[in-house]
Amino acid sequence: MTDPTDFTEPEPEPHPDKFFSFGAVLRNLPYLAVLALAIFGVAYSNFSGHPINGYWEFLAIAMGLLCIFVRWPNTPDRETRLHLVWTQVAHWVAVIVAMNLVLLQGFQQMMPVQAAGLVLMLLLGLGTFLAGISLMSLRICFLGLAMALSIPAMTWLKQASLLLLLAGVAIAGLAVAFWPRGKDKDAA
């Protein structure tokens, strides 16, 4: 019998000149898609004013399927594959249960809707990070970490958006004020 923790994810060595090659983008496309969908879920929750319950459950299921898909080629036999599937199902069911607890009516009354989207993304990021640890997958760990780190980035951007807008207007105003004009050059 093989130990399910003996396998490691094969990481191809990227060539420095082909770091952003089509093949690298294609290999990382599922991870980028999940991250983009998670950020979209938070943005939609913030703008619409209500969390989208089924969307977060879909993302958790998609992440569970991605974890199984990533590890499947490295599982040598049927018993190990069955163990992989059942551990991932148990892991992601626990994440979905935690998400649904956040979405309960009593919990929602204590927290604004905008915060619910962030908490759901935090739970998804934590579940992804822990799945990456259990699967020994650096890419899945990084995806979970990116989800978790995008939460403070989004809240900072939301708080600093007015400041960034004013700075942009000031820079544009300075550029217009000091931009050399053709008429002024001829007059001098």
Contact map, one row per residue, 1 for C-alpha under 8 A:
11100000000000000000000000000000000000000000000000000000000000000000000000000000000000000000000000000000000000000000000000000000000000000000000000000000000000000000000000000000000000000000
11110100000000000000000000000000000000000000000000000000000000000000000000000001000000000000000000000000000000000000000000000000000000000000000000000000000000000000000000000000000000000000
11111100000000000000000000000000000000000000000000000000000000000000000000000001000000000000000000000000000000000000000000000000000000000000000000000000000000000000000000000000000000000000
01111110000000000000000000000000000000000000000000000000000000000000000000100001001100000000000000000000000000000000000000000000000000000000000000000000000000000000000000000000000000000000
00111111000000000000000000000000000000000000000000000000000000000000000000000000000000000000000000000000000000000000000000000000000000110000000000000000000000000000000000000000000000000000
01111111000000000000000000000000000000000000000000000000000000000000000000000000000000000000000000000000000000000000000000000000000000000000000000000000000000000000000000000000000000000000
00011111100000000000000000000000000000000000000000000000000000000000000001100000000000000000000000000000000000000000000000000000000000000000000000000000000000000000000000000000000000000000
00001111110000000000000000000000000000000000000000000000000000000000000001000000000000000000000000000000000000000000000000000000000000111000000000000000000000000000000000000000000000000000
00000011111000000000000000000000000000000000000000000000000000000000001001000000000000000000000000000000000000000000000000000000000000011100000000000000000000000000000000000000000000000000
00000001111100000000000000000000000000000000000000000000000000000000000000000000000000000000000000000000000000000000000000000000000000000000000000000000000000000000000000000000000000000000
00000000111110000000000000000000000000000000000000000000000000000000000000000000000000000000000000000000000000000000000000000000000000000000000000000000000000000000000000000000000000000000
00000000011111000000000000000000000000000000000000000000000000000000000000000000000000000000000000000000000000000000000000000000000000000000000000000000000000000000000000000000000000000000
00000000001111100000000000000000000000000000000000000000000000000000000000000000000000000000000000000000000000000000000000000000000000000000000000000000000000000000000000000000000000000000
00000000000111110110000000000000000000000000000000000000000000000000000000000000000000000000000000000000000000000000000000000000000000000000000000000000000000000000000000000000000000000000
00000000000011111110000000000000000000000000000000000000000000000000000000000000000000000000000000000000000000000000000000000000000000000000000000000000000000000000000000000000000000000000
00000000000001111110000000000000000000000000000000000000000000000000000000000000000000000000000000000000000000000000000000000000000000000000000000000000000000000000000000000000000000000000
00000000000000111111000000000000000000000000000000000000000000000000000000000000000000000000000000000000000000000000000000000000000000000000000000000000000000000000000000000000000000000000
00000000000001111111100100000000000000000000000000000000000000000000000000000000000000000000000000000000000000000000000000000000000000000000000000000000000000000000000000000000000000000000
00000000000001111111100100000000000000000000000000000000000000000000000000000000000000000000000000000000000000000000000000000000000000000000000000000000000000000000000000000000000000000000
00000000000000001111110110000000000000000000000000000000000000000000000000000000000000000000000000000000000000000000000000000000000000000000000000000000000000000000000000000000000000000000
00000000000000000111111110000000000000000000000000000000000000000000000000000000000000000000000000000000000000000000000000000000000000000000000000000000000000000000000000000000000000000000
00000000000000000001111111000000000000000000000000000000000000000000000000000000000000000000000000000000000000000000000000000000000000000000000000000000000000000000000000000000000000000000
00000000000000000000111111100000000000000000000000000000000000000000000000000000000000000000000000000000000000000000000000000000000000000000000000000000000000000000000000000000000000000000
00000000000000000111111111110000000000000000000000000000000000000000000000000000000000000000000000000000000000000000000000000000000000000000000000000000000000000000000000000000000000000000
00000000000000000001111111111000000000000000000000000000000000000000000000000000000000000000000000000000000000000000000000000000000000000000000000000000000000000000000000000000000000000000
00000000000000000000011111111000000000000000000000000000000000000000000000000000000000000000000000000000000000000000000000000000000000000000000000000000000000000000000000000000000000000000
00000000000000000000001111111100000000000000000000000000000000000000000000000000000000000000000000000000000000000000000000000000000000000000000000000000000000000000000000000000000000000000
00000000000000000000000111111111000000000000000000000000000000000000000000000000000000000000000000000000000000000000000000000000000000000000000000000000000000000000000000000000000000000000
00000000000000000000000011111111100000000000000000000000000000000000000000000000000000000000000000000000000000000000000000000000000000000000000000000000000000000000000000000000000000000000
00000000000000000000000000111111110000000000000000000000000000000100000000000000000000000000000000000000000000000000000000000000000000000000000000000000000000000000000000000000000000000000
00000000000000000000000000011111111000000000000000000000000000000000000000000000000000000000000000000000000000000000000000000000000000000011001000000000000000000000000000000000000000000000
00000000000000000000000000011111111100000000000000000000000000000000000000000000000000000000000000000000000000000000000000000000000000000000000000000000000000000000000000000000000000000000
00000000000000000000000000001111111110000000000000000000000000000000000000000000000000000000000000000000000000000000000000000000000000000000000000000000000000000000000000000000000000000000
00000000000000000000000000000111111111000000000000000000001000100000000000000000000000000000000000000000000000000000000000000000000000000000000000000000000000000000000000000000000000000000
00000000000000000000000000000011111111100000000000000000000000000000000000000000000000000000000000000000000000000000000000000000000000000000001001100000000000000000000000000000000000000000
00000000000000000000000000000001111111110000000000000000000000000000000000000000000000000000000000000000000000000000000000000000000000000000000000000000000000000000000000000000000000000000
00000000000000000000000000000000111111111000000000000000001000000000000000000000000000000000000000000000000000000000000000000000000000000000000000000000000000000000000000000000000000000000
00000000000000000000000000000000011111111100000000000000001000000000000000000000000000000000000000000000000000000000000010000000000000000000000000100000000000000000000000000000000000000000
00000000000000000000000000000000001111111110000000000000000000000000000000000000000000000000000000000000000000000000000010000000000000000000000000100100000000000000000000000000000000000000
00000000000000000000000000000000000111111111000000000000000000000000000000000000000000000000000000000000000000000000000000000000000000000000000000000000000000000000000000000000000000000000
00000000000000000000000000000000000011111111100000010011000000000000000000000000000000000000000000000000000000000000100000000000000000000000000000000000000000000000000000000000000000000000
00000000000000000000000000000000000001111111110000000000000000000000000000000000000000000000000000000000000000000100110010000000000000000000000000000000000000000000000000000000000000000000
00000000000000000000000000000000000000111111111000000000000000000000000000000000000000000000000000000000000000000000000000000000000000000000000000000000000000000000000000000000000000000000
00000000000000000000000000000000000000011111111100000000000000000000000000000000000000000000000000000000000000000000000000000000000000000000000000000000000000000000000000000000000000000000
00000000000000000000000000000000000000001111111111110000000000000000000000000000000000000000000000000000000000001100100000000000000000000000000000000000000000000000000000000000000000000000
00000000000000000000000000000000000000000111111111000000000000000000000000000000000000000000000000000000000000001100100000000000000000000000000000000000000000000000000000000000000000000000
00000000000000000000000000000000000000000011111110000000000000000000000000000000000000000000000000000000000000000000000000000000000000000000000000000000000000000000000000000000000000000000
00000000000000000000000000000000000000000001111111100000000000000000000000000000000000000000000000000000000000000000000000000000000000000000000000000000000000000000000000000000000000000000
00000000000000000000000000000000000000000000111111100000000000000000000000000000000000000000000000000000000000001100000000000000000000000000000000000000000000000000000000000000000000000000
00000000000000000000000000000000000000000000110111110000000000000000000000000000000000000000000000000000000000001100000000000000000000000000000000000000000000000000000000000000000000000000
00000000000000000000000000000000000000000000100111111000000000000000000000000000000000000000000000000000000000001101100000000000000000000000000000000000000000000000000000000000000000000000
00000000000000000000000000000000000000001000100001111111000000000000000000000000000000000000000000000000000000000000000000000000000000000000000000000000000000000000000000000000000000000000
00000000000000000000000000000000000000000000000000111111100000000000000000000000000000000000000000010010000000000000000000000000000000000000000000000000000000000000000000000000000000000000
00000000000000000000000000000000000000000000000000011111110000000000000000000000000000000000000000000000000000000000000000000000000000000000000000000000000000000000000000000000000000000000
00000000000000000000000000000000000000001000000000011111111000000000000000000000000000000000000000000000000000000000000000000000000000000000000000000000000000000000000000000000000000000000
00000000000000000000000000000000000000001000000000011111111100000000000000000000000000000000000000100000000000000000000100000000000000000000000000000000000000000000000000000000000000000000
00000000000000000000000000000000000000000000000000001111111110000000000000000000000000000000000100100000000000000000000000000000000000000000000000000000000000000000000000000000000000000000
00000000000000000000000000000000000000000000000000000111111111000000000000000000000000000000000000000000000000000000000000000000000000000000000000000000000000000000000000000000000000000000
00000000000000000000000000000000010011000000000000000011111111100000000000000000000000000000000000000000000000000000000000000000000000000000000000000000000000000000000000000000000000000000
00000000000000000000000000000000000000000000000000000001111111110000000000000000000000000001001100000000000000000000000000010000000000000000000000000000000000000000000000000000000000000000
00000000000000000000000000000000000000000000000000000000111111111000000000000000000000000001000000000000000000000000000000000000000000000000000000000000000000000000000000000000000000000000
00000000000000000000000000000000000000000000000000000000011111111100000000000000000000000000000000000000000000000000000000000000000000000000000000000000000000000000000000000000000000000000
00000000000000000000000000000000010000000000000000000000001111111110000000000000000000000000000000000000000000000000000000000001000000000000000000000000000000000000000000000000000000000000
00000000000000000000000000000000000000000000000000000000000111111111000000000000000000011001000000000000000000000000000000000000000000000000000000000000000000000000000000000000000000000000
00000000000000000000000000000000000000000000000000000000000011111111100000000000000000000000000000000000000000000000000000000000000000000000000000000000000000000000000000000000000000000000
00000000000000000000000000000100000000000000000000000000000001111111110000000000000000000000000000000000000000000000000000000000000000000000000000000000000000000000000000000000000000000000
00000000000000000000000000000000000000000000000000000000000000111111111000000000000000010000000000000000000000000000000000000000001100100001000000000000000000000000000000000000000000000000
00000000000000000000000000000000000000000000000000000000000000011111111100000000000110010000000000000000000000000000000000000000000000000000000000000000000000000000000000000000000000000000
00000000000000000000000000000000000000000000000000000000000000001111111110000000000000000000000000000000000000000000000000000000000000000000000000000000000000000000000000000000000000000000
00000000000000000000000000000000000000000000000000000000000000000111111110000000000000000000000000000000000000000000000000000000000000000000000000000000000000000000000000000000000000000000
00000000100000000000000000000000000000000000000000000000000000000011111111100000000100000000000000000000000000000000000000000000000000100000000000000000000000000000000000000000000000000000
00000000000000000000000000000000000000000000000000000000000000000001111111100000100000000000000000000000000000000000000000000000000000000000000000000000000000000000000000000000000000000000
00000000000000000000000000000000000000000000000000000000000000000000111111110000000000000000000000000000000000000000000000000000000000000000000000000000000000000000000000000000000000000000
00000011100000000000000000000000000000000000000000000000000000000000001111110000000000000000000000000000000000000000000000000000000000000000000000000000000000000000000000000000000000000000
00010010000000000000000000000000000000000000000000000000000000000000001111111101100000000000000000000000000000000000000000000000000000000000000000000000000000000000000000000000000000000000
00000000000000000000000000000000000000000000000000000000000000000000000011111101100000000000000000000000000000000000000000000000000000000000000000000000000000000000000000000000000000000000
00000000000000000000000000000000000000000000000000000000000000000000000000111111100000000000000000000000000000000000000000000000000000000000000000000000000000000000000000000000000000000000
00000000000000000000000000000000000000000000000000000000000000000000000000111111110000000000000000000000000000000000000000000000000000000000000000000000000000000000000000000000000000000000
00000000000000000000000000000000000000000000000000000000000000000000000000001111111000000000000000000000000000000000000000000000000000000000000000000000000000000000000000000000000000000000
01110000000000000000000000000000000000000000000000000000000000000000000000111111111100000000000000000000000000000000000000000000000000000000000000000000000000000000000000000000000000000000
00000000000000000000000000000000000000000000000000000000000000000000000100111111111110000000000000000000000000000000000000000000000000000000000000000000000000000000000000000000000000000000
00000000000000000000000000000000000000000000000000000000000000000000000000000111111111000000000000000000000000000000000000000000000000000000000000000000000000000000000000000000000000000000
00010000000000000000000000000000000000000000000000000000000000000000000000000011111111100000000000000000000000000000000000000000000000000000000000000000000000000000000000000000000000000000
00010000000000000000000000000000000000000000000000000000000000000001001000000001111111110000000000000000000000000000000000000000000000000000000000000000000000000000000000000000000000000000
00000000000000000000000000000000000000000000000000000000000000000001000000000000111111111000000000000000000000000000000000000000000000000000000000000000000000000000000000000000000000000000
00000000000000000000000000000000000000000000000000000000000000000000000000000000011111111100000000000000000000000000000000000000000000000000000000000000000000000000000000000000000000000000
00000000000000000000000000000000000000000000000000000000000000000000000000000000001111111110000000000000000000000000000000000000000000000000000000000000000000000000000000000000000000000000
00000000000000000000000000000000000000000000000000000000000000010011000000000000000111111111000000000000000000000000000000000000001000000000000000000000000000000000000000000000000000000000
00000000000000000000000000000000000000000000000000000000000000010000000000000000000011111111100000000000000000000000000000000000000000000000000000000000000000000000000000000000000000000000
00000000000000000000000000000000000000000000000000000000000000000000000000000000000001111111110000000000000000000000000000000000000000000000000000000000000000000000000000000000000000000000
00000000000000000000000000000000000000000000000000000000000000000000000000000000000000111111111000000000000000000000000000000010001000000000000000000000000000000000000000000000000000000000
00000000000000000000000000000000000000000000000000000000000110010000000000000000000000011111111100000000000000000000000000000010000000000000000000000000000000000000000000000000000000000000
00000000000000000000000000000000000000000000000000000000000000000000000000000000000000001111111110000000000000000000000000000000000000000000000000000000000000000000000000000000000000000000
00000000000000000000000000000000000000000000000000000000000000000000000000000000000000000111111111000000000000000000000000000000000000000000000000000000000000000000000000000000000000000000
00000000000000000000000000000000000000000000000000000000000100000000000000000000000000000011111111100000000000000000000000110010000000000000000000000000000000000000000000000000000000000000
00000000000000000000000000000000000000000000000000000000100100000000000000000000000000000001111111110000000000000000000000000000000000000000000000000000000000000000000000000000000000000000
00000000000000000000000000000000000000000000000000000000000000000000000000000000000000000000111111111000000000000000000000000000000000000000000000000000000000000000000000000000000000000000
00000000000000000000000000000000000000000000000000000000000000000000000000000000000000000000011111111100000000000000000000100000000000000000000000000000000000000000000000000000000000000000
00000000000000000000000000000000000000000000000000000001100000000000000000000000000000000000001111111110000000000000000100100000000000000000000000000000000000000000000000000000000000000000
00000000000000000000000000000000000000000000000000001000000000000000000000000000000000000000000111111111000000000000000000000000000000000000000000000000000000000000000000000000000000000000
00000000000000000000000000000000000000000000000000000000000000000000000000000000000000000000000011111111001000000000000000000000000000000000000000000000000000000000000000000000000000000000
00000000000000000000000000000000000000000000000000000000000000000000000000000000000000000000000001111111001100000001001100000000000000000000000000000000000000000000000000000000000000000000
00000000000000000000000000000000000000000000000000001000000000000000000000000000000000000000000000111111101100000001000000000000000000000000000000000000000000000000000000000000000000000000
00000000000000000000000000000000000000000000000000000000000000000000000000000000000000000000000000011111111100000000000000000000000000000000000000000000000000000000000000000000000000000000
00000000000000000000000000000000000000000000000000000000000000000000000000000000000000000000000000000011111110000000000000000000000000000000000000000000000000000000000000000000000000000000
00000000000000000000000000000000000000000000000000000000000000000000000000000000000000000000000000000001111111000000000000000000000000000000000000000000000000000000000000000000000000000000
00000000000000000000000000000000000000000000000000000000000000000000000000000000000000000000000000001111111111100000000000000000000000000000000000000000000000000000000000000000000000000000
00000000000000000000000000000000000000000000000000000000000000000000000000000000000000000000000000000111111111111001000000000000000000000000000000000000000000000000000000000000000000000000
00000000000000000000000000000000000000000000000000000000000000000000000000000000000000000000000000000000111111110000000000000000000000000000000000000000000000000000000000000000000000000000
00000000000000000000000000000000000000000000000000000000000000000000000000000000000000000000000000000000011111110000000000000000000000000000000000000000000000000000000000000000000000000000
00000000000000000000000000000000000000000000000000000000000000000000000000000000000000000000000000000000001111111011000000000000000000000000000000000000000000000000000000000000000000000000
00000000000000000000000000000000000000000000000000000000000000000000000000000000000000000000000000000000000111111111000000000000000000000000000000000000000000000000000000000000000000000000
00000000000000000000000000000000000000000000110011100000000000000000000000000000000000000000000000000000000100111111100000000000000000000000000000000000000000000000000000000000000000000000
00000000000000000000000000000000000000000100110011100000000000000000000000000000000000000000000000000000000000011111110000000000000000000000000000000000000000000000000000000000000000000000
00000000000000000000000000000000000000000000000000000000000000000000000000000000000000000000000000000000000000111111111000000000000000000000000000000000000000000000000000000000000000000000
00000000000000000000000000000000000000000000000000100000000000000000000000000000000000000000000000000110000100111111111100000000000000000000000000000000000000000000000000000000000000000000
00000000000000000000000000000000000000001100110000100000000000000000000000000000000000000000000000000000000000001111111110000000000000000000000000000000000000000000000000000000000000000000
00000000000000000000000000000000000000000100000000000000000000000000000000000000000000000000000000000000000000000111111111000000000000000000000000000010000000000000000000000000000000000000
00000000000000000000000000000000000000000000000000000000000000000000000000000000000000000000000000000100000000000011111111100000000000000000000000000000000000000000000000000000000000000000
00000000000000000000000000000000000000000000000000000001000000000000000000000000000000000000000000100100000000000001111111110000000000000000000000000000000000000000000000000000000000000000
00000000000000000000000000000000000001100100000000000000000000000000000000000000000000000000000000000000000000000000111111111000000000000000000000110010000000000000000000000000000000000000
00000000000000000000000000000000000000000000000000000000000000000000000000000000000000000000000000000000000000000000011111111100000000000000000000110010000000000000000000000000000000000000
00000000000000000000000000000000000000000000000000000000000000000000000000000000000000000000001001100000000000000000001111111110000000000000000000000000000000000000000000000000000000000000
00000000000000000000000000000000000000000000000000000000000100000000000000000000000000000000001000000000000000000000000111111111000000000000000100100000000000000000000000000000000000000000
00000000000000000000000000000000000000000000000000000000000000000000000000000000000000000000000000000000000000000000000011111111100000000000001111110000000000000000000000000000000000000000
00000000000000000000000000000000000000000000000000000000000000000000000000000000000000000000000000000000000000000000000001111111110000000000000110010000000000000000000000000000000000000000
00000000000000000000000000000000000000000000000000000000000000000000000000000000000000000011001000000000000000000000000000111111111000000000000100000000000000000000000000000000000000000000
00000000000000000000000000000000000000000000000000000000000000100000000000000000000000000000000000000000000000000000000000011111111100000001101100000000000000000000000000000000000000000000
00000000000000000000000000000000000000000000000000000000000000000000000000000000000000000000000000000000000000000000000000001111111110000001111110000000000000000000000000000000000000000000
00000000000000000000000000000000000000000000000000000000000000000000000000000000000000000000000000000000000000000000000000000111111111000000100100000000000000000000000000000000000000000000
00000000000000000000000000000000000000000000000000000000000000000010000000000000000000010010000000000000000000000000000000000011111111100001100000000000000000000000000000000000000000000000
00000000000000000000000000000000000000000000000000000000000000000010000000000000000000000000000000000000000000000000000000000001111111111111100100000000000000000000000000000000000000000000
00000000000000000000000000000000000000000000000000000000000000000000000000000000000000000000000000000000000000000000000000000000111111111100100000000000000000000000000000000000000000000000
00000000000000000000000000000000000000000000000000000000000000000000000000000000000000000000000000000000000000000000000000000000011111111000000000000000000000000000000000000000000000000000
00001001000000000000000000000000000000000000000000000000000000000010001000000000000000000000000000000000000000000000000000000000001111111000000000000000000000000000000000000000000000000000
00001001100000000000000000000000000000000000000000000000000000000000000000000000000000000000000000000000000000000000000000000000000111111100000000000000000000000000000000000000000000000000
00000001100000000000000000000000000000000000000000000000000000000000000000000000000000000000000000000000000000000000000000000000000111111111100000000000000000000000000000000000000000000000
00000000100000000000000000000000000000000000000000000000000000000000000000000000000000000000000000000000000000000000000000000000000110011111110000000000000000000000000000000000000000000000
00000000000000000000000000000010000000000000000000000000000000000000000000000000000000000000000000000000000000000000000000000000000100001111111000000000000000000000000000000000000000000000
00000000000000000000000000000010000000000000000000000000000000000010000000000000000000000000000000000000000000000000000000000001101100001111111100000000000000000000000000000000000000000000
00000000000000000000000000000000000000000000000000000000000000000000000000000000000000000000000000000000000000000000000000000001111110001111111110000000000000000000000000000000000000000000
00000000000000000000000000000000000000000000000000000000000000000000000000000000000000000000000000000000000000000000000000000000100000000111111111000000000000000000000000000000000000000000
00000000000000000000000000000010001000000000000000000000000000000000000000000000000000000000000000000000000000000000000000001001100000000011111111100000000000000000000000000000000000000000
00000000000000000000000000000000000000000000000000000000000000000000000000000000000000000000000000000000000000000000000000011111110100000001111111110000000000000000000000000000000000000000
00000000000000000000000000000000000000000000000000000000000000000000000000000000000000000000000000000000000000000000000000001100100000000000111111111000000000000000000000000000000000000000
00000000000000000000000000000000001000000000000000000000000000000000000000000000000000000000000000000000000000000000000000001000000000000000011111111100000000000000000000000000000000000000
00000000000000000000000000000000001001100000000000000000000000000000000000000000000000000000000000000000000000000000000011011000000000000000001111111110000000000000000000000000000000000000
00000000000000000000000000000000000000000000000000000000000000000000000000000000000000000000000000000000000000000000000011001100000000000000000111111111000000000000000000000000000000000000
00000000000000000000000000000000000000000000000000000000000000000000000000000000000000000000000000000000000000000000000000000000000000000000000011111111100000000000000000000000000000000000
00000000000000000000000000000000000000100000000000000000000000000000000000000000000000000000000000000000000000000000000000000000000000000000000001111111110000000000000000000000000000000000
00000000000000000000000000000000000000000000000000000000000000000000000000000000000000000000000000000000000000000000010011000000000000000000000000111111111000000000000000000000000000000000
00000000000000000000000000000000000000000000000000000000000000000000000000000000000000000000000000000000000000000000000000000000000000000000000000011111111100000000000000000000000000000000
00000000000000000000000000000000000000000000000000000000000000000000000000000000000000000000000000000000000000000000000000000000000000000000000000001111111110000000000000000000000000000000
00000000000000000000000000000000000000000000000000000000000000000000000000000000000000000000000000000000000000000000000000000000000000000000000000000111111111000000000000000000000000000000
00000000000000000000000000000000000000000000000000000000000000000000000000000000000000000000000000000000000000000000000000000000000000000000000000000011111111100000000000000000000000000000
00000000000000000000000000000000000000000000000000000000000000000000000000000000000000000000000000000000000000000000000000000000000000000000000000000001111111110000000000000000000000000000
00000000000000000000000000000000000000000000000000000000000000000000000000000000000000000000000000000000000000000000000000000000000000000000000000000000111111111000000000000000000000000000
00000000000000000000000000000000000000000000000000000000000000000000000000000000000000000000000000000000000000000000000000000000000000000000000000000000011111111000000000000000000000000000
00000000000000000000000000000000000000000000000000000000000000000000000000000000000000000000000000000000000000000000000000000000000000000000000000000000001111111100000000000000000000000000
00000000000000000000000000000000000000000000000000000000000000000000000000000000000000000000000000000000000000000000000000000000000000000000000000000000000111111111000000000000000000000000
00000000000000000000000000000000000000000000000000000000000000000000000000000000000000000000000000000000000000000000000000000000000000000000000000000000000011111111100000000000000000000000
00000000000000000000000000000000000000000000000000000000000000000000000000000000000000000000000000000000000000000000000000000000000000000000000000000000000000111111110000000000000000000000
00000000000000000000000000000000000000000000000000000000000000000000000000000000000000000000000000000000000000000000000000000000000000000000000000000000000000011111111000000000000000000000
00000000000000000000000000000000000000000000000000000000000000000000000000000000000000000000000000000000000000000000000000000000000000000000000000000000000000011111111100000000000000000000
00000000000000000000000000000000000000000000000000000000000000000000000000000000000000000000000000000000000000000000000000000000000000000000000000000000000000001111111110000000000000000000
00000000000000000000000000000000000000000000000000000000000000000000000000000000000000000000000000000000000000000000000000000000000000000000000000000000000000000111111111000000000000000000
00000000000000000000000000000000000000000000000000000000000000000000000000000000000000000000000000000000000000000000000000000000000000000000000000000000000000000011111111100000000000000000
00000000000000000000000000000000000000000000000000000000000000000000000000000000000000000000000000000000000000000000000000000000000000000000000000000000000000000001111111110000000000000000
00000000000000000000000000000000000000000000000000000000000000000000000000000000000000000000000000000000000000000000000000000000000000000000000000000000000000000000111111111000000000000000
00000000000000000000000000000000000000000000000000000000000000000000000000000000000000000000000000000000000000000000000000000000000000000000000000000000000000000000011111111100000000000000
00000000000000000000000000000000000000000000000000000000000000000000000000000000000000000000000000000000000000000000000000000000000000000000000000000000000000000000001111111110000000000000
00000000000000000000000000000000000000000000000000000000000000000000000000000000000000000000000000000000000000000000000000000000000000000000000000000000000000000000000111111111000000000000
00000000000000000000000000000000000000000000000000000000000000000000000000000000000000000000000000000000000000000000000000000000000000000000000000000000000000000000000011111111100000000000
00000000000000000000000000000000000000000000000000000000000000000000000000000000000000000000000000000000000000000000000000000000000000000000000000000000000000000000000001111111110000000000
00000000000000000000000000000000000000000000000000000000000000000000000000000000000000000000000000000000000000000000000000000000000000000000000000000000000000000000000000111111111000000000
00000000000000000000000000000000000000000000000000000000000000000000000000000000000000000000000000000000000000000000000000000000000000000000000000000000000000000000000000011111111000000000
00000000000000000000000000000000000000000000000000000000000000000000000000000000000000000000000000000000000000000000000000000000000000000000000000000000000000000000000000001111111000000000
00000000000000000000000000000000000000000000000000000000000000000000000000000000000000000000000000000000000000000000000000000000000000000000000000000000000000000000000000000111111100000000
00000000000000000000000000000000000000000000000000000000000000000000000000000000000000000000000000000000000000000000000000000000000000000000000000000000000000000000000000000011111110000000
00000000000000000000000000000000000000000000000000000000000000000000000000000000000000000000000000000000000000000000000000000000000000000000000000000000000000000000000000000000011111011000
00000000000000000000000000000000000000000000000000000000000000000000000000000000000000000000000000000000000000000000000000000000000000000000000000000000000000000000000000000000001111111000
00000000000000000000000000000000000000000000000000000000000000000000000000000000000000000000000000000000000000000000000000000000000000000000000000000000000000000000000000000000000111111100
00000000000000000000000000000000000000000000000000000000000000000000000000000000000000000000000000000000000000000000000000000000000000000000000000000000000000000000000000000000000011111110
00000000000000000000000000000000000000000000000000000000000000000000000000000000000000000000000000000000000000000000000000000000000000000000000000000000000000000000000000000000000111111111
00000000000000000000000000000000000000000000000000000000000000000000000000000000000000000000000000000000000000000000000000000000000000000000000000000000000000000000000000000000000111111111
00000000000000000000000000000000000000000000000000000000000000000000000000000000000000000000000000000000000000000000000000000000000000000000000000000000000000000000000000000000000001111111
00000000000000000000000000000000000000000000000000000000000000000000000000000000000000000000000000000000000000000000000000000000000000000000000000000000000000000000000000000000000000111111
00000000000000000000000000000000000000000000000000000000000000000000000000000000000000000000000000000000000000000000000000000000000000000000000000000000000000000000000000000000000000011111
